[in-house]
Amino acid sequence: MAEEDGQSYIDYDAFLDPDFSPTAFANSLVIATNNPSDTPIDLSTPLSRVLFDIQEIDTHIHTLTTKSAIPLLTHTKDQADAGQRIVDDVEAQIASLTDGYQRLQKEVIQRYEEADQVRIAVENLWETVRIGRSVTRCLTLGRQLETQMTEVAGGANSAGQASKEDHRAMVRASNTLLAIRHILAASGPDEEGEHLSKVNLITYLQNSVLTPAETSLRNRAQQIIREFSMSSLAPSSNAPVTYAQSEETKSRTTSALLTLQILNPRLLLAALQAYLRTSLTSSQASIARALGNLGTLDRTLLEVSARCQNIVALESLLDAIKPPQANPTKPTGGAEEQAGNLLEPLLAALDTSSLPSFFWRSLAEGLAPRVGDLVSKGGVGARALKTQREHVKDSIRECVLRGSQGPGGIRGRAGAWEREAAVMVGSVTGSLGR
């Protein structure tokens, strides 16, 4: 091959040079076969040269391929056979991988998909069972609440027999109601009350049982507190006559106090403040009228003493009652939940150390302007009030001391009541002058 390249006149190195330029090569042929000063340029000679060179190269290529045809074909056949063997081996490996994947899909993937469907079904069944248990518990407690509300109101029991009103059932009903509310309030993920709000039966239970029962308990407890009376000084339809009736009144009031405390401590605080406010308003109005007509003063002061005795009895009752367990459905940490008894939150709200002291001082504060108006208007009532000033002072002082003793000899939390008596006397006589 090298020998043949040496015999050839063609410069193969020039054609194989990377910087070879066909335009420059053609220009050199034209200049070599023509005189630059000639006007007509002869192109046939350089063109014949190029054609001859091409024919020479073609002949050379034909000669080389003819001599090397067998080695080239043999090498090509060897390469094709090697490629076919590689393809056969790769196809066998691919077939093995395909069989393995199919076996894996059948034994693992399909079984996993079936197991996953079973898992989803089991989770749904468990969720259904959990909701069913919560609904069953709510309905059981709802039925128990209905029975307890029947006991609170009195009437026919499950056997059709007439039953007496049981005020202790108010506390049991409040705890039952609280238990249901606790379940419904636990509506977070994985909690007992999750999804219960979507159950129609629970919605019906809330609307037809829970809400009416809570309203009934609240109204009944507020009524008992509003009608609380322990004093026998003044005639009253609610005042107890015998020891047994007195104990029954205490027991019924205790149930009412605990009921409101369980439902909502703020309800209890509001009911007690309303009771004190009613006693103050009634006492101020009755004393103001009696001071204008002294003939009714003694009876009026007796009624006021009776109201204060009721307050003393209420204070003693509140002091003896410990608050029940904190409501789990409401935030804790308030003063009413940390107190040792039911009296402490009320005293803190009124900013006083004693309910009778609060009663007399508030009564005196509201009574002074009324007495001033009575004296400034003049007339027979004002003159009689000034004339009998000493009798009025003694009567008011006796009213305070008598009312502060409490019914049945019960003493208030404070020992002496001379200051309250002086404040009450001063609120009346301060406007009378000397």
Secondary structure, 3 states (H helix, E strand, C coil): CHHHHHHCCCCHHHHHCCCCCHHHHHHHHHHHHCCCCCCCCCCHHHHHHHHHHHHHHHHHHHHHHHHCHHHHHHHHHHHHHHHHHHHHHHHHHHHHHHHHHHHHHHHHHHHHHHHHHHHHHHHHHHHHHHHHHHHHHHHHHHHHHHHHHHHHHCEECCCCCEECCCCHHHHHHHHHHHHHHHHHHCCCCCCCCCCHHHCHHHHHHHHHHHHHHHHHHHHHHHHHHHCCCCCCCCCCCCCCCCHHHHHHHHHHHHHHHHHHHHHCHHHHHHHHHHHHHHHHHHHHHHHHHHHHCHHHHHHHHHHHHHHHHHHHHHHHHHHHCCCCCCCCCCCCCCHHHHCCCCHHHHHHHHCCCCHHHHHHHHHHHHHHHHHHHHHHHCCHHHHHHHHCHHHHHHHHHHHHHHHHHCHHHCCCCCCCCHHHHHHHHHHHHCCCCC
